[in-house]
Amino acid sequence: MKSVLCDIYSDAVNTAARMESHGEPGRIHVSEEFAFHVQNRMDMTGDDLGGIVFEEREEIEIKGKGMMKTYFLEKA
């Protein structure tokens, strides 16, 4: 089980580290998958989670992942 968890978390940590180099100071940079799941949760519950919105960015090249669509998480 430990190796499975390490594989899961290492991929997420590696992706986050690589996305960080494409971010901007003071802004929260998230993956399309994260934005999708949070938006889906907000739609299902009717909760805007304090007024957060996702600002779409152009696709970026993430080493080991290829082209990824990413977003900035913003407060409306």
N, CA, C and O atoms as a CHARMM CRD file, in Angstrom:
* protein
*
  304
    1    1 MET  N      0.82400  -1.19700   0.00000 PROA 1      0.00000
    2    1 MET  CA     0.00000   0.00000   0.00000 PROA 1      0.00000
    3    1 MET  C      0.86200   1.25300   0.00000 PROA 1      0.00000
    4    1 MET  O      0.53200   2.23600  -0.66400 PROA 1      0.00000
    5    2 LYS  N      1.96400   1.22400   0.74000 PROA 2      0.00000
    6    2 LYS  CA     2.82300   2.40700   0.83600 PROA 2      0.00000
    7    2 LYS  C      3.31800   2.84900  -0.53700 PROA 2      0.00000
    8    2 LYS  O      3.31300   4.04300  -0.83600 PROA 2      0.00000
    9    3 SER  N      3.74500   1.90600  -1.37500 PROA 3      0.00000
   10    3 SER  CA     4.26600   2.29500  -2.68800 PROA 3      0.00000
   11    3 SER  C      3.17600   2.91100  -3.56400 PROA 3      0.00000
   12    3 SER  O      3.45600   3.81100  -4.35600 PROA 3      0.00000
   13    4 VAL  N      1.94600   2.43500  -3.43200 PROA 4      0.00000
   14    4 VAL  CA     0.83600   3.00100  -4.20400 PROA 4      0.00000
   15    4 VAL  C      0.59900   4.44300  -3.77500 PROA 4      0.00000
   16    4 VAL  O      0.45000   5.32300  -4.62300 PROA 4      0.00000
   17    5 LEU  N      0.56200   4.69800  -2.46200 PROA 5      0.00000
   18    5 LEU  CA     0.35200   6.06100  -1.97300 PROA 5      0.00000
   19    5 LEU  C      1.50500   6.97200  -2.40000 PROA 5      0.00000
   20    5 LEU  O      1.28300   8.12100  -2.78200 PROA 5      0.00000
   21    6 CYS  N      2.72500   6.46200  -2.33500 PROA 6      0.00000
   22    6 CYS  CA     3.87800   7.26800  -2.75800 PROA 6      0.00000
   23    6 CYS  C      3.77000   7.62100  -4.23500 PROA 6      0.00000
   24    6 CYS  O      4.07000   8.74800  -4.62900 PROA 6      0.00000
   25    7 ASP  N      3.34500   6.66800  -5.05000 PROA 7      0.00000
   26    7 ASP  CA     3.18800   6.92600  -6.48800 PROA 7      0.00000
   27    7 ASP  C      2.11800   7.98300  -6.72900 PROA 7      0.00000
   28    7 ASP  O      2.30100   8.87400  -7.55900 PROA 7      0.00000
   29    8 ILE  N      1.00500   7.88800  -6.01000 PROA 8      0.00000
   30    8 ILE  CA    -0.08700   8.85200  -6.18000 PROA 8      0.00000
   31    8 ILE  C      0.36800  10.24400  -5.74900 PROA 8      0.00000
   32    8 ILE  O      0.21100  11.20900  -6.49600 PROA 8      0.00000
   33    9 TYR  N      0.92700  10.34600  -4.55700 PROA 9      0.00000
   34    9 TYR  CA     1.33800  11.64700  -4.04600 PROA 9      0.00000
   35    9 TYR  C      2.53000  12.20100  -4.80800 PROA 9      0.00000
   36    9 TYR  O      2.60900  13.41000  -5.02900 PROA 9      0.00000
   37   10 SER  N      3.47700  11.32600  -5.22200 PROA 10     0.00000
   38   10 SER  CA     4.62500  11.86500  -5.93700 PROA 10     0.00000
   39   10 SER  C      4.20400  12.49800  -7.24800 PROA 10     0.00000
   40   10 SER  O      4.75900  13.52500  -7.63800 PROA 10     0.00000
   41   11 ASP  N      3.23700  11.91300  -7.93700 PROA 11     0.00000
   42   11 ASP  CA     2.78300  12.50000  -9.20000 PROA 11     0.00000
   43   11 ASP  C      2.16100  13.86300  -8.94600 PROA 11     0.00000
   44   11 ASP  O      2.43400  14.81600  -9.67600 PROA 11     0.00000
   45   12 ALA  N      1.32300  13.96400  -7.91300 PROA 12     0.00000
   46   12 ALA  CA     0.68200  15.24700  -7.60000 PROA 12     0.00000
   47   12 ALA  C      1.71700  16.29200  -7.20000 PROA 12     0.00000
   48   12 ALA  O      1.63600  17.44800  -7.61700 PROA 12     0.00000
   49   13 VAL  N      2.68300  15.88300  -6.39400 PROA 13     0.00000
   50   13 VAL  CA     3.72100  16.81500  -5.94700 PROA 13     0.00000
   51   13 VAL  C      4.59700  17.24800  -7.11600 PROA 13     0.00000
   52   13 VAL  O      4.93300  18.42700  -7.23500 PROA 13     0.00000
   53   14 ASN  N      4.96900  16.30900  -7.97400 PROA 14     0.00000
   54   14 ASN  CA     5.78000  16.65600  -9.14800 PROA 14     0.00000
   55   14 ASN  C      5.03700  17.60800 -10.07400 PROA 14     0.00000
   56   14 ASN  O      5.61600  18.57700 -10.56500 PROA 14     0.00000
   57   15 THR  N      3.75500  17.33600 -10.31500 PROA 15     0.00000
   58   15 THR  CA     2.96300  18.21300 -11.17900 PROA 15     0.00000
   59   15 THR  C      2.85800  19.60700 -10.57000 PROA 15     0.00000
   60   15 THR  O      3.02000  20.60300 -11.27600 PROA 15     0.00000
   61   16 ALA  N      2.58900  19.69000  -9.26500 PROA 16     0.00000
   62   16 ALA  CA     2.48000  20.99200  -8.59500 PROA 16     0.00000
   63   16 ALA  C      3.79600  21.75400  -8.67800 PROA 16     0.00000
   64   16 ALA  O      3.79800  22.96100  -8.92100 PROA 16     0.00000
   65   17 ALA  N      4.90400  21.06900  -8.48100 PROA 17     0.00000
   66   17 ALA  CA     6.21200  21.73200  -8.55000 PROA 17     0.00000
   67   17 ALA  C      6.48000  22.26600  -9.95000 PROA 17     0.00000
   68   17 ALA  O      7.02800  23.35700 -10.11000 PROA 17     0.00000
   69   18 ARG  N      6.10100  21.51000 -10.94400 PROA 18     0.00000
   70   18 ARG  CA     6.32100  21.95600 -12.32900 PROA 18     0.00000
   71   18 ARG  C      5.37900  23.08900 -12.71200 PROA 18     0.00000
   72   18 ARG  O      5.75700  23.98600 -13.46600 PROA 18     0.00000
   73   19 MET  N      4.14900  23.04900 -12.19300 PROA 19     0.00000
   74   19 MET  CA     3.19900  24.14400 -12.45200 PROA 19     0.00000
   75   19 MET  C      3.66500  25.42700 -11.78900 PROA 19     0.00000
   76   19 MET  O      3.42100  26.51900 -12.30200 PROA 19     0.00000
   77   20 GLU  N      4.33800  25.29900 -10.64500 PROA 20     0.00000
   78   20 GLU  CA     4.77900  26.46900  -9.89000 PROA 20     0.00000
   79   20 GLU  C      5.65100  27.38700 -10.74600 PROA 20     0.00000
   80   20 GLU  O      5.58700  28.60800 -10.61000 PROA 20     0.00000
   81   21 SER  N      6.44700  26.81300 -11.60900 PROA 21     0.00000
   82   21 SER  CA     7.33000  27.63400 -12.44300 PROA 21     0.00000
   83   21 SER  C      6.55600  28.43600 -13.48600 PROA 21     0.00000
   84   21 SER  O      7.11700  29.34200 -14.10400 PROA 21     0.00000
   85   22 HSD  N      5.28300  28.12000 -13.69000 PROA 22     0.00000
   86   22 HSD  CA     4.44200  28.84400 -14.64500 PROA 22     0.00000
   87   22 HSD  C      3.43600  29.76200 -13.94200 PROA 22     0.00000
   88   22 HSD  O      2.61000  30.39900 -14.59600 PROA 22     0.00000
   89   23 GLY  N      3.50800  29.82600 -12.62000 PROA 23     0.00000
   90   23 GLY  CA     2.56100  30.63000 -11.85400 PROA 23     0.00000
   91   23 GLY  C      2.95800  32.09000 -11.80000 PROA 23     0.00000
   92   23 GLY  O      3.91300  32.52300 -12.44500 PROA 23     0.00000
   93   24 GLU  N      2.20600  32.83300 -11.01800 PROA 24     0.00000
   94   24 GLU  CA     2.47400  34.25600 -10.79200 PROA 24     0.00000
   95   24 GLU  C      2.44100  34.51300  -9.29300 PROA 24     0.00000
   96   24 GLU  O      1.63400  33.91400  -8.58200 PROA 24     0.00000
   97   25 PRO  N      3.30500  35.39400  -8.80300 PROA 25     0.00000
   98   25 PRO  CA     3.33800  35.67600  -7.36300 PROA 25     0.00000
   99   25 PRO  C      1.96700  36.10900  -6.83100 PROA 25     0.00000
  100   25 PRO  O      1.27700  36.92200  -7.44600 PROA 25     0.00000
  101   26 GLY  N      1.59500  35.55900  -5.69300 PROA 26     0.00000
  102   26 GLY  CA     0.35400  35.95000  -5.04000 PROA 26     0.00000
  103   26 GLY  C     -0.91100  35.35700  -5.64200 PROA 26     0.00000
  104   26 GLY  O     -2.01700  35.72900  -5.25000 PROA 26     0.00000
  105   27 ARG  N     -0.75900  34.43400  -6.59700 PROA 27     0.00000
  106   27 ARG  CA    -1.92400  33.81800  -7.23700 PROA 27     0.00000
  107   27 ARG  C     -1.88200  32.30900  -7.04700 PROA 27     0.00000
  108   27 ARG  O     -0.80600  31.71400  -6.99100 PROA 27     0.00000
  109   28 ILE  N     -3.04800  31.69600  -6.94900 PROA 28     0.00000
  110   28 ILE  CA    -3.14600  30.25900  -6.75500 PROA 28     0.00000
  111   28 ILE  C     -3.36400  29.61100  -8.11300 PROA 28     0.00000
  112   28 ILE  O     -4.37700  29.84700  -8.77300 PROA 28     0.00000
  113   29 HSD  N     -2.40900  28.80000  -8.51800 PROA 29     0.00000
  114   29 HSD  CA    -2.40200  28.15000  -9.82500 PROA 29     0.00000
  115   29 HSD  C     -2.87200  26.71200  -9.63600 PROA 29     0.00000
  116   29 HSD  O     -2.27100  25.96800  -8.86000 PROA 29     0.00000
  117   30 VAL  N     -3.94200  26.30300 -10.33700 PROA 30     0.00000
  118   30 VAL  CA    -4.50100  24.96200 -10.15400 PROA 30     0.00000
  119   30 VAL  C     -4.65600  24.25300 -11.48700 PROA 30     0.00000
  120   30 VAL  O     -4.71600  24.87900 -12.54500 PROA 30     0.00000
  121   31 SER  N     -4.71800  22.94100 -11.41000 PROA 31     0.00000
  122   31 SER  CA    -4.89200  22.12100 -12.60800 PROA 31     0.00000
  123   31 SER  C     -6.35300  22.14400 -13.06600 PROA 31     0.00000
  124   31 SER  O     -7.25400  22.52200 -12.31800 PROA 31     0.00000
  125   32 GLU  N     -6.55100  21.72900 -14.30800 PROA 32     0.00000
  126   32 GLU  CA    -7.90500  21.62200 -14.84000 PROA 32     0.00000
  127   32 GLU  C     -8.71000  20.59500 -14.05200 PROA 32     0.00000
  128   32 GLU  O     -9.90100  20.79100 -13.81000 PROA 32     0.00000
  129   33 GLU  N     -8.06900  19.50800 -13.65500 PROA 33     0.00000
  130   33 GLU  CA    -8.76300  18.47500 -12.88100 PROA 33     0.00000
  131   33 GLU  C     -9.24700  19.02200 -11.54200 PROA 33     0.00000
  132   33 GLU  O    -10.37800  18.75200 -11.13700 PROA 33     0.00000
  133   34 PHE  N     -8.40900  19.78300 -10.85700 PROA 34     0.00000
  134   34 PHE  CA    -8.80800  20.38700  -9.58600 PROA 34     0.00000
  135   34 PHE  C     -9.97800  21.34300  -9.80100 PROA 34     0.00000
  136   34 PHE  O    -10.96800  21.28500  -9.07200 PROA 34     0.00000
  137   35 ALA  N     -9.86900  22.22300 -10.79800 PROA 35     0.00000
  138   35 ALA  CA   -10.93300  23.18700 -11.08000 PROA 35     0.00000
  139   35 ALA  C    -12.24400  22.46800 -11.40400 PROA 35     0.00000
  140   35 ALA  O    -13.31200  22.88400 -10.95400 PROA 35     0.00000
  141   36 PHE  N    -12.16000  21.39100 -12.18500 PROA 36     0.00000
  142   36 PHE  CA   -13.35100  20.62900 -12.55700 PROA 36     0.00000
  143   36 PHE  C    -14.04800  20.07200 -11.31900 PROA 36     0.00000
  144   36 PHE  O    -15.26300  20.20500 -11.16900 PROA 36     0.00000
  145   37 HSD  N    -13.27000  19.44800 -10.43300 PROA 37     0.00000
  146   37 HSD  CA   -13.87500  18.82300  -9.25100 PROA 37     0.00000
  147   37 HSD  C    -14.46400  19.85600  -8.29100 PROA 37     0.00000
  148   37 HSD  O    -15.54100  19.63800  -7.73700 PROA 37     0.00000
  149   38 VAL  N    -13.78300  20.95700  -8.09300 PROA 38     0.00000
  150   38 VAL  CA   -14.31000  21.99800  -7.20500 PROA 38     0.00000
  151   38 VAL  C    -15.56600  22.62000  -7.81500 PROA 38     0.00000
  152   38 VAL  O    -16.55900  22.82300  -7.11700 PROA 38     0.00000
  153   39 GLN  N    -15.52600  22.92400  -9.12100 PROA 39     0.00000
  154   39 GLN  CA   -16.69700  23.50900  -9.78300 PROA 39     0.00000
  155   39 GLN  C    -17.88000  22.54700  -9.72800 PROA 39     0.00000
  156   39 GLN  O    -19.01500  22.96500  -9.50000 PROA 39     0.00000
  157   40 ASN  N    -17.61400  21.26400  -9.93500 PROA 40     0.00000
  158   40 ASN  CA   -18.66700  20.25100  -9.86400 PROA 40     0.00000
  159   40 ASN  C    -19.28100  20.21600  -8.46700 PROA 40     0.00000
  160   40 ASN  O    -20.50000  20.13400  -8.32100 PROA 40     0.00000
  161   41 ARG  N    -18.44700  20.27600  -7.45900 PROA 41     0.00000
  162   41 ARG  CA   -18.93200  20.29400  -6.06500 PROA 41     0.00000
  163   41 ARG  C    -19.79600  21.52900  -5.81200 PROA 41     0.00000
  164   41 ARG  O    -20.85000  21.43800  -5.18300 PROA 41     0.00000
  165   42 MET  N    -19.34400  22.67800  -6.30500 PROA 42     0.00000
  166   42 MET  CA   -20.11500  23.91300  -6.12300 PROA 42     0.00000
  167   42 MET  C    -21.46200  23.80900  -6.82600 PROA 42     0.00000
  168   42 MET  O    -22.47800  24.23900  -6.27900 PROA 42     0.00000
  169   43 ASP  N    -21.48300  23.24600  -8.02500 PROA 43     0.00000
  170   43 ASP  CA   -22.73200  23.09100  -8.77800 PROA 43     0.00000
  171   43 ASP  C    -23.69300  22.13400  -8.06800 PROA 43     0.00000
  172   43 ASP  O    -24.89800  22.37900  -8.01700 PROA 43     0.00000
  173   44 MET  N    -23.15400  21.05100  -7.52500 PROA 44     0.00000
  174   44 MET  CA   -23.99700  20.05100  -6.86800 PROA 44     0.00000
  175   44 MET  C    -24.58800  20.56500  -5.56400 PROA 44     0.00000
  176   44 MET  O    -25.72800  20.24200  -5.23100 PROA 44     0.00000
  177   45 THR  N    -23.83200  21.35500  -4.82800 PROA 45     0.00000
  178   45 THR  CA   -24.29100  21.80300  -3.51000 PROA 45     0.00000
  179   45 THR  C    -24.94700  23.18100  -3.53600 PROA 45     0.00000
  180   45 THR  O    -25.63100  23.56400  -2.58600 PROA 45     0.00000
  181   46 GLY  N    -24.74200  23.92400  -4.61700 PROA 46     0.00000
  182   46 GLY  CA   -25.25600  25.28300  -4.67500 PROA 46     0.00000
  183   46 GLY  C    -24.44500  26.24800  -3.82900 PROA 46     0.00000
  184   46 GLY  O    -24.86300  27.38400  -3.60700 PROA 46     0.00000
  185   47 ASP  N    -23.30000  25.80800  -3.36300 PROA 47     0.00000
  186   47 ASP  CA   -22.42200  26.62200  -2.51800 PROA 47     0.00000
  187   47 ASP  C    -21.31600  27.21600  -3.38800 PROA 47     0.00000
  188   47 ASP  O    -20.62800  26.49100  -4.10700 PROA 47     0.00000
  189   48 ASP  N    -21.15000  28.53500  -3.32000 PROA 48     0.00000
  190   48 ASP  CA   -20.10500  29.16100  -4.14700 PROA 48     0.00000
  191   48 ASP  C    -18.75400  29.19400  -3.43500 PROA 48     0.00000
  192   48 ASP  O    -17.80400  29.80000  -3.93100 PROA 48     0.00000
  193   49 LEU  N    -18.66700  28.54100  -2.26900 PROA 49     0.00000
  194   49 LEU  CA   -17.42300  28.43700  -1.49600 PROA 49     0.00000
  195   49 LEU  C    -16.76600  29.78700  -1.27700 PROA 49     0.00000
  196   49 LEU  O    -15.55500  29.94100  -1.43900 PROA 49     0.00000
  197   50 GLY  N    -17.57100  30.74700  -0.91200 PROA 50     0.00000
  198   50 GLY  CA   -17.04200  32.07900  -0.62300 PROA 50     0.00000
  199   50 GLY  C    -16.81100  32.92300  -1.85600 PROA 50     0.00000
  200   50 GLY  O    -16.09800  33.92500  -1.79500 PROA 50     0.00000
  201   51 GLY  N    -17.39400  32.54100  -2.96000 PROA 51     0.00000
  202   51 GLY  CA   -17.28900  33.34000  -4.18100 PROA 51     0.00000
  203   51 GLY  C    -16.04900  33.06500  -5.01300 PROA 51     0.00000
  204   51 GLY  O    -15.53700  33.96600  -5.67600 PROA 51     0.00000
  205   52 ILE  N    -15.55500  31.81500  -4.98500 PROA 52     0.00000
  206   52 ILE  CA   -14.38000  31.54300  -5.80900 PROA 52     0.00000
  207   52 ILE  C    -14.77600  31.29200  -7.25800 PROA 52     0.00000
  208   52 ILE  O    -15.84300  30.75200  -7.54900 PROA 52     0.00000
  209   53 VAL  N    -13.90800  31.68700  -8.13300 PROA 53     0.00000
  210   53 VAL  CA   -14.07000  31.45700  -9.56800 PROA 53     0.00000
  211   53 VAL  C    -12.71800  31.00600 -10.11600 PROA 53     0.00000
  212   53 VAL  O    -11.68600  31.18100  -9.46900 PROA 53     0.00000
  213   54 PHE  N    -12.73600  30.43000 -11.30200 PROA 54     0.00000
  214   54 PHE  CA   -11.51600  29.96800 -11.94000 PROA 54     0.00000
  215   54 PHE  C    -11.26300  30.78500 -13.20300 PROA 54     0.00000
  216   54 PHE  O    -12.10000  30.83700 -14.10400 PROA 54     0.00000
  217   55 GLU  N    -10.10700  31.41500 -13.25200 PROA 55     0.00000
  218   55 GLU  CA    -9.69600  32.18700 -14.42100 PROA 55     0.00000
  219   55 GLU  C     -8.87400  31.26600 -15.32300 PROA 55     0.00000
  220   55 GLU  O     -7.78300  30.83100 -14.95500 PROA 55     0.00000
  221   56 GLU  N     -9.41000  30.97700 -16.50400 PROA 56     0.00000
  222   56 GLU  CA    -8.74900  30.06400 -17.43000 PROA 56     0.00000
  223   56 GLU  C     -7.47400  30.68000 -17.98800 PROA 56     0.00000
  224   56 GLU  O     -7.42500  31.87200 -18.29000 PROA 56     0.00000
  225   57 ARG  N     -6.45500  29.86200 -18.11900 PROA 57     0.00000
  226   57 ARG  CA    -5.19000  30.27800 -18.72300 PROA 57     0.00000
  227   57 ARG  C     -4.98300  29.49600 -20.01400 PROA 57     0.00000
  228   57 ARG  O     -5.69200  28.52800 -20.28800 PROA 57     0.00000
  229   58 GLU  N     -4.01100  29.92400 -20.79400 PROA 58     0.00000
  230   58 GLU  CA    -3.66400  29.15300 -21.98400 PROA 58     0.00000
  231   58 GLU  C     -3.01400  27.85000 -21.54600 PROA 58     0.00000
  232   58 GLU  O     -2.49000  27.75200 -20.43700 PROA 58     0.00000
  233   59 GLU  N     -3.04900  26.85100 -22.42100 PROA 59     0.00000
  234   59 GLU  CA    -2.38100  25.59800 -22.09600 PROA 59     0.00000
  235   59 GLU  C     -0.88800  25.84600 -21.96400 PROA 59     0.00000
  236   59 GLU  O     -0.31000  26.67000 -22.67200 PROA 59     0.00000
  237   60 ILE  N     -0.27100  25.10700 -21.03200 PROA 60     0.00000
  238   60 ILE  CA     1.16900  25.23300 -20.83000 PROA 60     0.00000
  239   60 ILE  C      1.79900  23.84700 -20.88900 PROA 60     0.00000
  240   60 ILE  O      1.14700  22.84200 -20.60800 PROA 60     0.00000
  241   61 GLU  N      3.05600  23.81100 -21.25300 PROA 61     0.00000
  242   61 GLU  CA     3.80400  22.55800 -21.31800 PROA 61     0.00000
  243   61 GLU  C      4.32900  22.23100 -19.92000 PROA 61     0.00000
  244   61 GLU  O      5.08600  23.00300 -19.33200 PROA 61     0.00000
  245   62 ILE  N      3.91800  21.08100 -19.40100 PROA 62     0.00000
  246   62 ILE  CA     4.37800  20.61700 -18.09600 PROA 62     0.00000
  247   62 ILE  C      5.24700  19.38500 -18.33400 PROA 62     0.00000
  248   62 ILE  O      4.78500  18.38300 -18.88100 PROA 62     0.00000
  249   63 LYS  N      6.50200  19.47000 -17.91800 PROA 63     0.00000
  250   63 LYS  CA     7.44700  18.36600 -18.11600 PROA 63     0.00000
  251   63 LYS  C      6.86800  17.06600 -17.56700 PROA 63     0.00000
  252   63 LYS  O      6.42400  17.00500 -16.42100 PROA 63     0.00000
  253   64 GLY  N      6.88000  16.03900 -18.39400 PROA 64     0.00000
  254   64 GLY  CA     6.37600  14.73700 -17.98400 PROA 64     0.00000
  255   64 GLY  C      4.87500  14.58100 -18.12000 PROA 64     0.00000
  256   64 GLY  O      4.35300  13.47700 -17.97200 PROA 64     0.00000
  257   65 LYS  N      4.16800  15.67600 -18.40100 PROA 65     0.00000
  258   65 LYS  CA     2.70600  15.64500 -18.52500 PROA 65     0.00000
  259   65 LYS  C      2.23600  16.06300 -19.91700 PROA 65     0.00000
  260   65 LYS  O      1.17200  15.64700 -20.37500 PROA 65     0.00000
  261   66 GLY  N      3.03100  16.87700 -20.57400 PROA 66     0.00000
  262   66 GLY  CA     2.61500  17.41300 -21.86400 PROA 66     0.00000
  263   66 GLY  C      1.86300  18.72000 -21.67100 PROA 66     0.00000
  264   66 GLY  O      2.07500  19.43600 -20.69200 PROA 66     0.00000
  265   67 MET  N      0.98600  19.01700 -22.61200 PROA 67     0.00000
  266   67 MET  CA     0.21600  20.25600 -22.55100 PROA 67     0.00000
  267   67 MET  C     -0.91500  20.09900 -21.53400 PROA 67     0.00000
  268   67 MET  O     -1.66100  19.12100 -21.55800 PROA 67     0.00000
  269   68 MET  N     -1.02300  21.07400 -20.65000 PROA 68     0.00000
  270   68 MET  CA    -2.07800  21.05600 -19.62700 PROA 68     0.00000
  271   68 MET  C     -2.78600  22.39900 -19.58600 PROA 68     0.00000
  272   68 MET  O     -2.15700  23.45300 -19.68200 PROA 68     0.00000
  273   69 LYS  N     -4.09700  22.34500 -19.44200 PROA 69     0.00000
  274   69 LYS  CA    -4.87400  23.55500 -19.21100 PROA 69     0.00000
  275   69 LYS  C     -4.86400  23.81200 -17.71900 PROA 69     0.00000
  276   69 LYS  O     -5.11300  22.90800 -16.92100 PROA 69     0.00000
  277   70 THR  N     -4.57800  25.03200 -17.35100 PROA 70     0.00000
  278   70 THR  CA    -4.54000  25.38900 -15.93700 PROA 70     0.00000
  279   70 THR  C     -5.37000  26.64300 -15.69700 PROA 70     0.00000
  280   70 THR  O     -5.78000  27.32600 -16.63600 PROA 70     0.00000
  281   71 TYR  N     -5.60600  26.92900 -14.42700 PROA 71     0.00000
  282   71 TYR  CA    -6.45500  28.04600 -14.02400 PROA 71     0.00000
  283   71 TYR  C     -5.82500  28.76800 -12.83900 PROA 71     0.00000
  284   71 TYR  O     -5.00800  28.20100 -12.11300 PROA 71     0.00000
  285   72 PHE  N     -6.21400  30.01800 -12.65700 PROA 72     0.00000
  286   72 PHE  CA    -5.93700  30.71000 -11.41700 PROA 72     0.00000
  287   72 PHE  C     -7.22600  30.69400 -10.61700 PROA 72     0.00000
  288   72 PHE  O     -8.30100  30.96300 -11.15300 PROA 72     0.00000
  289   73 LEU  N     -7.11800  30.37700  -9.33400 PROA 73     0.00000
  290   73 LEU  CA    -8.26700  30.40800  -8.44500 PROA 73     0.00000
  291   73 LEU  C     -8.37200  31.84700  -7.93000 PROA 73     0.00000
  292   73 LEU  O     -7.41100  32.39600  -7.39200 PROA 73     0.00000
  293   74 GLU  N     -9.53700  32.43800  -8.10000 PROA 74     0.00000
  294   74 GLU  CA    -9.75400  33.85000  -7.72900 PROA 74     0.00000
  295   74 GLU  C    -10.97500  33.96400  -6.83900 PROA 74     0.00000
  296   74 GLU  O    -11.84600  33.09400  -6.84800 PROA 74     0.00000
  297   75 LYS  N    -11.03300  35.02200  -6.08400 PROA 75     0.00000
  298   75 LYS  CA   -12.22100  35.33900  -5.29500 PROA 75     0.00000
  299   75 LYS  C    -13.02700  36.36200  -6.09000 PROA 75     0.00000
  300   75 LYS  O    -12.51200  37.41200  -6.47500 PROA 75     0.00000
  301   76 ALA  N    -14.29600  36.04100  -6.32900 PROA 76     0.00000
  302   76 ALA  CA   -15.14600  36.92100  -7.14400 PROA 76     0.00000
  303   76 ALA  C    -15.41500  38.24000  -6.44200 PROA 76     0.00000
  304   76 ALA  O    -16.11200  39.09700  -6.98400 PROA 76     0.00000
